[in-house]
Amino acid sequence: MSVTQQYLLDTYRAQRLGEAAPPQPGAHDWQVVREWRDRREFRAVLAGRPAHGRTRQALGRWLRLRPRF
């Protein structure tokens, strides 16, 4: 069963039972990404590592090393 089919089935059941409809698939993806990032930064602080800028620095190094045409 696909995600869309499961969502439609859950929506139908909620409607029949008079309950609130479930959130659409993918509705909270960005919230999950933010929470994952916050948790990663928190664990970095606990471990004594810098919490910010690691990804940006890595991307900057990668972009500087790329050959330009």
HELIX and SHEET records of a PDB file:
HELIX    1   1 VAL A    3  LEU A   17  1                                  15    
HELIX    2   2 ASP A   29  LEU A   46  1                                  18    
HELIX    3   3 ARG A   54  LEU A   65  1                                  12    
END                                                                             
